[in-house]
């Protein structure tokens, strides 16, 4: 018998984000985490030093507030941006081999490598992002206010958590 254990990761999507339509920037951010620390879609990074044309270093964001405004049909949470601060929303289109079995094709299997270049969306007040429960540091529900929370061992990315927890 073969047993395979696949780590589950956050699933996210920039549902209603001004940057998707050219109203804000989408930056290419170079992650720089330890070899075993992956950065999931739906986490947040800051824009650091310029590396080269359209490429910046990842730094830890310092401020973001939002509110869980609803639950999507797939069970993910909609978060509306109240104050984007300096936080950029990480969303790299998942690239999953289509010849894999269905179990391996799940988007929750996808994460970003520790030193990968990722897309990071500049946010505006009123933007809405979709994040699965795995993308939050604490349990959340509709109408909860959320803020950034440090992820143990990760230097330049943060998750959202219920405000005050």
For each residue, the residues with C-beta under 8 A, 3 or more apart:
1:
2:
3:
4:
5:
6: 103 104 109
7: 109 111
8: 108 109 134
9: 38 40 41 108 109 110 111 134
10: 40 41 42 43 108 131 132 134 135 159
11: 41 42 76 107 108 110 131 132 134 135
12: 40 41 42 76 89 90 91 129 130 131 132 135
13: 41 76 91 129 130
14: 17 19 20 89 91 121 127 129 130
15: 72 78 128 129 130
16: 127 128
17: 14 20 24 89 121 123 124 127 128 129
18: 21 23 24 123 124 127
19: 14 22 23 24 25 26 121 122 123 124 127
20: 14 17 26 121
21: 18
22: 19
23: 18 19 124
24: 17 18 19 121 122 123 124
25: 19 122
26: 19 20 119 120 121 122
27: 47 54 56 88 119 120 122
28: 54 55 56 117 118 119 120
29: 45 47 55 56 57 58 88 90 117 118 119 120
30: 51 55 56 57 58 115 117
31: 39 45 58 112 113 114 115 116 117 118 156 157
32: 57 58 114 115 155 156
33: 37 38 39 114 115 154 155 156 157
34: 37 114 153 155
35: 114
36: 114
37: 33 34 114 153 154
38: 9 33 111 112 113 114
39: 31 33 43 45 90 111 112 114 116 118 154 157
40: 9 10 12 43 90 111 112 134 135
41: 9 10 11 12 13 90 91 92 94 110 111 112 135
42: 10 11 12 89 90 91 129 130 131 132 135 159
43: 10 39 40 90 135 151 157 158 159
44: 61 64 87 88 89 90 148 157 158 159 160
45: 29 31 39 58 59 60 61 87 88 90 118 120 156 157 158
46: 58 59 60 61 62 86 87 88 156
47: 27 29 56 59 86 88 120
48: 56 57 58 59 156
49: 56 57
50: 55 56
51: 30 55 56 57
52: 55
53:
54: 27 28
55: 28 29 30 50 51 52 117
56: 27 28 29 30 47 48 49 50 51
57: 29 30 32 48 49 51 156
58: 29 30 31 32 45 46 48 120 156 157
59: 45 46 47 48 156
60: 45 46 150 155 156 157 158
61: 44 45 46 64 85 86 87 88 148 158
62: 46 85 86 148
63: 83 85 86 87 148
64: 44 61 81 83 84 85 86 87 123 147 148 158 160
65: 81 82 83 85 145 146 147 163
66: 79 80 81 82 83 145 146 147 160
67: 79 80 82 143 144 145 146
68: 77 78 79 140 141 142 143 144 145 146
69: 78 79 80 128 142 143
70: 77 78 142
71: 75 76 77 78 142
72: 15 75 76 77 78 130
73:
74:
75: 71 72 132 133
76: 11 12 13 71 72 130 131 132 133
77: 68 70 71 72 130 131 132 133 136 140 142
78: 15 68 69 70 71 72 128 129 130
79: 66 67 68 69 128 129 130 131 146 160
80: 66 67 69 126 127 128
81: 64 65 66 84 123 124 125 126 127 128 129
82: 65 66 67 125 145
83: 63 64 65 66 125
84: 64 81 87 122 123 124 125 127
85: 61 62 63 64 65 148
86: 46 47 61 62 63 64
87: 44 45 46 61 63 64 84 123 148 158
88: 27 29 44 45 46 47 61 120 121 122 123
89: 12 14 17 42 44 120 121 123 129
90: 12 29 39 40 41 42 43 44 45 112 118 119 120 157
91: 12 13 14 41 42 118 119 120 121 129
92: 41 112 116 118 119
93: 119
94: 41 107 110
95: 110
96: 100 104 105 107 109 110
97: 100 104
98: 105
99:
100: 96 97 104 105
101: 104 105
102: 105 106
103: 6 106
104: 6 96 97 100 101 109
105: 96 98 100 101 102 109
106: 102 103 109
107: 11 94 96 110
108: 8 9 10 11 132 134
109: 6 7 8 9 96 104 105 106
110: 9 11 41 94 95 96 107
111: 7 9 38 39 40 41
112: 31 38 39 40 41 90 92 116 118
113: 31 38 116
114: 31 32 33 34 35 36 37 38 39
115: 30 31 32 33
116: 31 39 92 112 113
117: 28 29 30 31 55
118: 28 29 31 39 45 90 91 92 112
119: 26 27 28 29 90 91 92 93
120: 26 27 28 29 45 47 58 88 89 90 91
121: 14 17 19 20 24 26 88 89 91
122: 19 24 25 26 27 84 88
123: 17 18 19 24 64 81 84 87 88 89 127 129
124: 17 18 19 23 24 81 84 127
125: 81 82 83 84
126: 80 81
127: 14 16 17 18 19 80 81 84 123 124
128: 15 16 17 69 78 79 80 81
129: 12 13 14 15 17 42 78 79 81 89 91 123
130: 12 13 14 15 42 72 76 77 78 79
131: 10 11 12 42 76 77 79 135 136 160
132: 10 11 12 42 75 76 77 108 135
133: 75 76 77 136 139 140
134: 8 9 10 11 40 108
135: 10 11 12 40 41 42 43 131 132 159 160
136: 77 131 133 139 140 146 159 160 161 162
137: 149 151 159 160 161
138: 149 161 162 165
139: 133 136 162
140: 68 77 133 136 144 146 160 161 162
141: 68 144
142: 68 69 70 71 77
143: 67 68 69
144: 67 68 140 141 162 163
145: 65 66 67 68 82 162 163
146: 65 66 67 68 79 136 140 160 161 162 163
147: 64 65 66 160 161 163
148: 44 61 62 63 64 85 87 158 159 160 161
149: 137 138 158 159 160 161 165
150: 60 154 158
151: 43 137 154 157 158 159
152:
153: 34 37
154: 33 37 39 150 151 157 158
155: 32 33 34 60
156: 31 32 33 45 46 48 57 58 59 60
157: 31 33 39 43 44 45 58 60 90 151 154
158: 43 44 45 60 61 64 87 148 149 150 151 154
159: 10 42 43 44 135 136 137 148 149 151
160: 44 64 66 79 131 135 136 137 140 146 147 148 149
161: 136 137 138 140 146 147 148 149 165
162: 136 138 139 140 144 145 146 165
163: 65 144 145 146 147
164:
165: 138 149 161 162
